[in-house]
Amino acid sequence: MSAKDKTLTGEELLATINRPMPFSDEAEKGVLSCLLQEPAIRVVETRIVLPPEAFYHPGWRTIYELLNECVAKGLTIDPPALTHLLRDRQMLDGVGGESAIFELYAFVPISSHYPFFTKIVRDKWLLRQMIHASAQNIEDAQEHGKEEVDAEVGKVLA
């Protein structure tokens, strides 16, 4: 029997859980680059498929939230305007500084790659949600025997 065919025990599976969460820094930067290049078209469209939590990197999430806010308020969206807003809110250093904003703008040469990057960010976010739900199920199973947990387990198994 090969190692590939071997079924892992619960203990062996739990030992492999401590891994980094799935994300793609490049795809997140790609989405933001596309949004900065075509904000009027892309930001509203992106809000439908990507919540802020889809961005794993906190700095990228902050920029995404600010882009959505700018569109909602009808504000100008370009690297200098975004840099100005972040500086006024004392958030510029938290996203990597002024150079990070300009690098984001130039990260993707053409914004037509938007669907490719958006799919990657969405898929990684969905995987993180699945991992979170699975981890919560493991926690609940390990807490079995506590009255409030058993009531919930009974509902799930019914």
N, C-alpha and C positions, 0 to 999 in steps of 0.2 A: 504494500500500500504506500503510495507516495504521500508526501507532506501535504500536498494539495487536496488529497482525498480525505484526510483526517478531519474528523469533526472535533472542534475544540470544546473543552468543558467550559462551564460557566466561569470558573476561576481563571482559566486561560484567556477567555474573552475579556473579562474585567481587567486583567493585567494589561491588555492592549489599548484600553480606553484613553489613557492619558496621552493624547496627541493634540497637536495644534488644531484649532478650528479651521474649517475650509474657508478660504477667501482668496481673492485675486486682486492684489494691489494694482496691478497693471490694468485690469478690466475696470476697476473703480475709477482710476485716473482717466481711462479712455472714455467712460461715460461722462465724467465731468468736463473733459476736453470738448466732447461733442456738444454738450449743453452750453458751454461758453461760446462756441463757434456759431451755434444756431439757437439761441435761447428762446426766441419767440415760437419756434416750431417744436423744439424738443422738450422743454421743461414741463409744459402741461402734459404732454404725452407720457413722459417718464413718471410723473406723479401717479399715474394710473397703475403702472406695473412695479414701481419700486418705492416702498416706504423708506423713510430715513434709516431705519434699522438694517436695511439691506446693505448699507455701507459699513463694513467692518472697521475700517480705519476711522477713529473719531474725528480727525481733521477733515477727512473727505465728507463725513456725515455733516459736519458743521457747514461746509461750503454748500453742500446740496440743500440743506435747510434754508440757508440764506438765499440761494438762487430761487427757491420756491417762494420765499417771502418777497423777493424783488418782483417776481412776475405778478404775484397777487396784488402788490401795491403799484404796479405799473412803473417801476423804477428801471433805470438803465442798467443793463447787464453787459459788462465788459471787464477785463482785468483791472484797469485803473479804478473803476467805480466799486468793484468788489473789494479791492485792496483798501480803498477809502472807508467803506462800511466796516470791514473787519478791524481796521485800525481804530476807528471811532468807538467800537464796542470792546476794545482791548482784547480782541480774539485773534489778531494777525499772527502772533508768535505761535499760538496753539495749532495753526494750520500749516506751519512751516515757513512763515514769513512772506514778504512781497514776492520774492523770487519763485516760491512754490506756486503762486497764482499764475504768474506769467509762464512758468514751465507747464502747468496744466493746460493752458490755452494752446500751447504748441505741441503738446504730447502726441496728438493724433493729427496726421497731415491733412486728412479730409474727414468730415463728419459722417460720411456715408457708412462708416464702420459702426455706427451707433447700435444697430440691432445685434451685432456680434458681441459687443461689450456688455450690452444690457442683459442679454441672455446669460452670460457668464456670471454677472453680479447677482441676478435673480436666482440662478441655480445654486450658487454658493450660499446665499441667504436661506433658501429652502432647506439645504442640507444642514445648516446650523440650527434651523428650527426643528428638524427631525432629530438631530443629536440632543437638543435640549429636551424634547419630549421623551426620548428614550432614557435619558439620564434621570428625568423626573420619575419615569416608571420604575427604574431600578431603585431609586431612593424610596419610593412608595412600597415596593416589594420588600426591601430590607427593613422597613419600618412596620412590617406586618406584625400584628399582635396588638397594636395600639388601636383602641376602640374607633377613633375617627377615621383612621386609615382603612380598617376592615370594612367599615360601612361603604366607603368609596369603591373598594375592591369588589365588594358584592354587587354593586351597580354595574361595574364594568363586565364582570363575568356572567351576569344574568342574561 
